[in-house]
Amino acid sequence: MAHRVTLIPGDGIGPELAEATRRVLEATGVEFEWETVDAGEAVIAEYGTPLPDHVLESIKRNKVALKGPITTPVGEGFRSVNVTLRQTLNLYANLRPARSMKGLDTRYEDVDLVIVRENTEDLYAGIEHMVGRDAAESIKIITREASERIARFAFDYAVANGRRKVTAVHKANIMKLSDGLFLESCRTVAADYDGKIEFEDRIVDNMCMQLVQKPDLYDVLVLPNLYGDIVSDLAAGLVGGLGVAPGANIGTEAAVFEPVHGSAPKYAGQNKANPTALILSGALMLRHLGYPDAATGVETAVRDVIAEGVATTYDLGGSAGTSQFADAVIERLASVSAAR
Ligand code: NAD
């Protein structure tokens, strides 16, 4: 049965990365029926919005989308497509694995972290106002329901993926009510996994220092929205940066898989950008669709090509183009699959 998946190529480097990723995913043998819809800068003139209704309808119908980066126009009054998608489709969990790869010039060799970020509330609820002329107030919303839901997601992910520990990250020593509630919710959920998955907590500032000094001590991290945003970039930096950092936004009704990086407009249309992050987001999608072997095959092929260092893109020190990198991954995929 072919899987119907919404494909949003996106802006800037998005379309060339999406094409490279589509080719790699199809080379796994899993059958896809792509429903390609456009969102972003290119459609504003036609629809008056970067996120037309039919794009949302397509994701709701297919329940799975693969999405390239989308430019957020500055100062034109449009909300970020990415934030709108997450909130409208209630994609409450943002999953960002960060794993070291051979061949990349990084400080550590064996980082293997999974960041689980709450995606719907905290300071990103967008509730802020001026208090008079000279003060501004942003409201931080933390609820028991959303905190327990994200904690359960982190523990379930840990169980399903053979991970050993979940660390809750917070600042409950200062924000005793909001972060206190987040921590309490994580502890409540942790009790259900007692004996199966280890649980601990860290204050966010200490967490950042520990991740920089000894990332190997950590496994799955669960964080409220703002800390999750910051710490996931820190984790991406530990393993080689934006070009190789995949992501997934997962809810009960739909899931959208997208790279962490943006649309890098200066490289658009040059067959230059690195498709690794979108390809690895596609591997997360394969796992979500129930194809763990195909997902591992793609991840192994990408890692092998990067370790070999012959067909890598400019950001990894190579001179291959986007499509040549994809060709090398597809070639490698054939031998990885044959070896299994
Ligand atoms: P960016 O991620 O586009 O670029 C940052 C730097 O990383 C640039 O030097 C860029 O050339 C490089 N880079 C990014 N992806 C790369 C890749 N795949 N291969 C090689 N190099 C890569 O961030 P930015 O410049 O801050 O943002 C550009 C636009 O993207 C903005 O409009 C922003 O709002 C948008 N954005 C979208 C998303 C998303 O769609 N999820 C995420 C972040 C930024």
Residues whose N, C-alpha, C, O or C-beta is under 5 A from the ligand:
A	BS01	NAD	G68 P69 I70 T71 T72 N82 L242 G243 P259 V260 H261 G262 S263 A264 A273 N274 D315
